[in-house]
Amino acid sequence: MSFNVDEKSANAALARRDLAHVWHPCTQMKDHEANLPMIPIRRGEGVWLEDFEGKRYLDSISSWWVNLFGHANPRLNAALIEQVGQLEHVIFAGFTHEPAIELAEALTAVAPPGLNRCFLADNGSAAVEVAVKMAYHYWRNSGRPAKRRFLTLANSYHGETLGALAVGNVALYKEVYAPLLMDVLIAPSPDAWQREAGEDAAACARRLFEPMRAMLERHADELAAVIVEPLVQCAGNMRMYHPVYLTLLRTACTEYGVLLIADEIAVGFGRTGTLFACEQANISPDLLCLSKGLTGGYLPLSAVLAPQRIYDAFYDEYQKLNAFLHSHSYTGNPLACAVARETLRMFADTPVIDNNRQLAALMAEATAPLRDHAHVAEVRQTGMILAIELVRDKASRTPYDWRERRGLAVYRHALSRGVLLRPIGEVVYFMPPYVITPDEIALLGQVAAEAIEVATCA
């Protein structure tokens, strides 16, 4: 690749071209015109990204939580190259192919028990759309069309297409579009941040489950499903809760005849310390949404796993018009399926989960000094997800005014030190690729501490 600029100005030249035509996600584009230059990336390797002037950045957030085994991973590269020489894409209605079949077999083999059917889609939001439609349609086909409402948790996030946005509850994303969205019921989050004096995370989860139970009982006849992010509400400031909540929820959903949708798009594939977060509560949801790490961060792909009884509700004579009519042009894309299949082989071939537990312990050790910082309310962790919440006052947990953009100060300082940290508001978090080394974790801890000091000193 060549440019008509000298090497030292390559970043700036590409940034100018970008700003002339590209509209980026979750971004106020005006920021990038002056005080926050866009960073063009030329290549990646392992946990590192490199720009067009040779500066490297440690990708501590796995490029929006998708990368599992590092950038340009040799095994995933080889799987993609082999597949692209055979079949790049084919319509997935009436046709099939080996990568999709093998992926469905592999996913249902490792999923929580009972989930033996795999419906493929394009991305996380699409998976949630599929699950929401499938839940409603299941009850309709079962002769109970009144069961059409959904129950979600406060502070939850499930994507930004209209159906997915409706069943979420982060105001930043949802408020503007509220007039376009279906009405849902909202139960309190079991977030352990809400612990009362003397209460541990499990007791907090049990207490906050009672409003959920009451809503299930009151609305059972109209509820199609409850949807939750197991253990970690990632876009909701990385708030975390105890697995006992999921155990209680599974029991109650069964009791009241309401489907349980587990959105493991961000927390699946080893992020929480087990392959799937639901394992820590020893439960099987009725529908399991997967994406992000499914392809190791290479290509967009998602899956919704379902049990046989839900599949059977759509299985009928054509004239009954009971089929699930949901599709995407790139459903079952062979390239994405091949990379996803190789990702699952890597979990089978290597002790990924055991290694992650060691890395998680090092992450806790690297950030331990921040627990005593005057402006850190809490350092919390679930597996390979660690979050540091900044506040104006530690004793009262008084937050900073969001307009001060303290998180942006963390981001900018970390970039100057060669680390990509992208806080959610005033929550600094680590969610690195699983190939990160102990030395790189130590660097993360050091740079995060520096950046927090810079951001909170004024």
Long-range contacts (C-beta under 8 A, 24 or more apart in sequence): 1-42, 3-52, 7-52, 7-53, 8-53, 10-40, 10-52, 10-53, 11-37, 11-39, 11-40, 11-51, 11-52, 11-53, 12-37, 14-38, 14-40, 14-52, 15-39, 15-40, 36-408, 36-412, 39-415, 43-71, 43-72, 44-70, 44-71, 44-72, 45-70, 45-71, 45-72, 46-70, 46-71, 46-72, 46-433, 46-435, 47-71, 47-432, 47-433, 47-435, 47-436, 47-437, 47-440, 49-420, 55-418, 56-418, 57-415, 57-418, 57-419, 57-420, 58-418, 58-419, 58-420, 58-432, 58-440, 58-443, 58-444, 59-420, 59-432, 59-433, 60-419, 60-420, 60-421, 60-430, 60-431, 60-432, 60-444, 61-420, 61-421, 61-422, 61-429, 61-430, 61-431, 61-432, 62-293, 62-297, 62-431, 62-432, 62-433, 63-297, 64-292, 65-234, 65-266, 65-271, 65-292, 65-293, 65-431, 66-292, 66-293, 66-295, 66-296, 66-297, 67-293, 67-296, 67-297, 67-433, 68-269, 68-270, 68-293, 68-296, 68-297, 68-343, 68-346, 68-433, 68-434, 69-296, 69-297, 69-343, 69-346, 69-433, 69-434, 69-435, 70-433, 70-434, 70-435, 71-297, 71-433, 73-296, 73-435, 75-342, 75-345, 75-346, 76-296, 76-298, 76-339, 76-342, 76-343, 78-342, 79-338, 79-339, 79-341, 79-342, 80-298, 80-299, 80-335, 80-338, 80-339, 82-338, 83-334, 83-335, 83-338, 83-339, 84-335, 86-334, 87-334, 88-334, 88-335, 89-330, 89-333, 89-334, 89-335, 90-334, 92-120, 92-327, 92-331, 92-332, 93-327, 93-331, 96-332, 97-332, 97-334, 97-337, 99-334, 99-337, 99-338, 99-341, 100-332, 100-334, 100-337, 102-337, 102-341, 103-303, 103-337, 103-340, 103-341, 103-344, 104-303, 106-341, 106-344, 106-345, 107-290, 107-303, 107-305, 107-344, 108-305, 110-275, 110-344, 110-347, 111-276, 111-288, 111-305, 112-276, 112-278, 112-279, 112-283, 112-284, 112-285, 112-288, 113-284, 114-284, 114-307, 114-308, 115-284, 115-285, 115-288, 115-305, 115-306, 115-307, 116-307, 116-308, 117-305, 117-306, 117-307, 117-308, 117-310, 117-311, 118-303, 118-304, 118-305, 118-306, 119-303, 119-304, 119-305, 119-306, 119-324, 119-326, 120-301, 120-302, 120-303, 120-331, 120-332, 120-337, 121-301, 121-302, 121-303, 121-304, 121-326, 121-328, 121-331, 122-300, 122-301, 122-302, 122-328, 122-330, 122-331, 123-291, 123-300, 123-301, 123-302, 124-159, 124-164, 124-265, 124-266, 124-289, 124-291, 124-292, 124-302, 125-158, 125-159, 125-160, 125-161, 125-164, 126-159, 126-161, 126-302, 126-328, 127-263, 127-265, 127-289, 127-290, 127-291, 127-302, 127-303, 127-304, 128-158, 128-159, 128-161, 128-163, 128-164, 128-167, 128-227, 128-261, 128-263, 128-265, 128-289, 129-159, 129-161, 129-163, 129-164, 129-326, 130-289, 130-302, 130-304, 130-326, 131-225, 131-227, 131-261, 131-263, 131-287, 131-289, 131-304, 132-163, 132-164, 132-167, 132-224, 132-225, 132-227, 132-261, 133-163, 133-324, 133-326, 134-287, 134-304, 134-306, 134-310, 134-324, 134-326, 135-224, 135-225, 135-259, 135-261, 135-286, 135-287, 136-224, 137-313, 137-314, 137-324, 138-224, 138-259, 138-310, 138-313, 138-314, 139-224, 141-313, 141-314, 141-316, 141-322, 142-313, 146-221, 146-222, 147-221, 147-222, 147-223, 147-224, 147-258, 148-222, 148-224, 149-183, 149-184, 149-185, 149-219, 149-222, 149-223, 149-224, 150-182, 150-184, 150-185, 150-223, 150-224, 150-225, 150-226, 150-227, 151-184, 151-185, 151-186, 151-187, 151-212, 151-215, 151-216, 151-219, 151-223, 151-225, 151-226, 151-227, 151-258, 152-184, 152-185, 152-186, 152-187, 152-226, 152-227, 152-228, 153-186, 153-187, 153-188, 153-189, 153-190, 153-228, 153-229, 153-233, 154-186, 154-187, 154-188, 154-189, 155-189, 155-191, 155-233, 155-236, 155-237, 155-239, 156-189, 156-227, 156-228, 156-229, 156-233, 156-236, 157-229, 157-233, 157-234, 157-235, 157-236, 158-227, 158-229, 158-263, 158-265, 159-265, 167-227, 169-236, 170-235, 170-236, 173-235, 185-215, 185-219, 185-223, 187-211, 187-212, 187-215, 188-212, 189-233, 189-236, 189-239, 189-241, 190-241, 190-242, 190-245, 191-233, 191-236, 191-239, 191-240, 191-241, 192-239, 192-240, 192-241, 192-242, 192-380, 193-239, 193-378, 193-380, 193-389, 201-240, 201-241, 201-242, 202-242, 202-244, 204-241, 204-242, 205-241, 205-242, 205-244, 205-245, 205-248, 206-244, 206-245, 206-248, 208-245, 209-245, 209-248, 209-249, 209-252, 212-248, 212-249, 212-252, 213-248, 213-252, 216-252, 216-253, 216-255, 216-256, 216-258, 217-256, 220-256, 220-257, 220-258, 223-256, 223-258, 224-258, 224-259, 225-258, 225-259, 225-260, 225-261, 225-286, 225-287, 226-253, 226-258, 226-259, 226-260, 226-261, 227-261, 227-262, 227-263, 228-260, 228-261, 228-262, 228-263, 229-263, 229-264, 229-266, 229-267, 230-262, 230-263, 230-264, 230-267, 230-272, 230-276, 230-277, 230-278, 230-280, 230-281, 231-267, 231-272, 231-277, 231-280, 231-382, 232-266, 232-267, 232-271, 232-272, 232-277, 232-382, 232-385, 234-266, 234-267, 234-385, 235-266, 235-424, 237-387, 237-389, 237-424, 237-425, 237-427, 238-380, 238-385, 238-387, 238-424, 238-427, 238-429, 240-380, 240-381, 240-382, 240-385, 240-387, 243-280, 243-281, 244-281, 245-281, 246-278, 246-280, 246-281, 246-283, 247-281, 247-282, 247-283, 250-281, 250-283, 250-284, 250-285, 253-286, 259-286, 259-287, 260-285, 260-286, 260-287, 261-285, 261-286, 261-287, 261-288, 261-289, 262-287, 262-288, 262-289, 263-289, 264-288, 264-289, 264-290, 265-289, 265-290, 265-291, 265-292, 265-302, 266-292, 267-382, 267-385, 268-292, 268-293, 268-294, 269-293, 269-294, 269-343, 269-347, 270-347, 270-352, 270-353, 270-356, 270-383, 270-384, 270-434, 271-382, 271-383, 271-384, 271-385, 271-431, 272-382, 272-383, 272-384, 272-385, 273-353, 273-356, 273-357, 273-360, 273-382, 273-383, 273-384, 274-353, 274-383, 275-347, 275-353, 286-310, 293-343, 294-340, 294-343, 295-336, 295-339, 295-340, 295-343, 296-339, 296-340, 296-342, 296-343, 296-346, 297-433, 298-336, 298-339, 299-333, 299-335, 299-336, 299-339, 300-330, 300-336, 301-333, 301-336, 301-337, 301-340, 352-434, 355-434, 356-383, 356-384, 356-434, 357-383, 359-384, 359-432, 359-434, 359-436, 359-438, 359-441, 360-384, 360-386, 362-438, 362-441, 362-442, 363-430, 363-441, 363-444, 363-445, 365-445, 366-441, 366-442, 366-444, 366-445, 366-446, 367-430, 367-445, 367-448, 367-449, 369-449, 370-448, 370-449, 370-452, 373-449, 373-452, 373-456, 374-456, 375-452, 375-456, 376-452, 384-431, 384-432, 384-434, 385-429, 385-430, 385-431, 386-429, 386-430, 386-431, 387-427, 387-428, 387-429, 387-430, 388-427, 388-428, 388-429, 388-448, 388-452, 389-426, 389-427, 390-426, 390-427, 390-428, 390-452, 390-455, 390-456, 391-426, 399-426, 400-426, 402-426, 406-455, 406-456, 407-455, 409-451, 409-454, 409-455, 410-448, 410-451, 410-452, 410-454, 410-455, 411-451, 413-447, 413-450, 413-451, 413-454, 413-455, 414-447, 414-448, 414-451, 417-447, 417-450, 417-451, 418-447, 419-443, 419-444, 419-447, 419-448, 421-447, 421-448, 421-451, 428-452
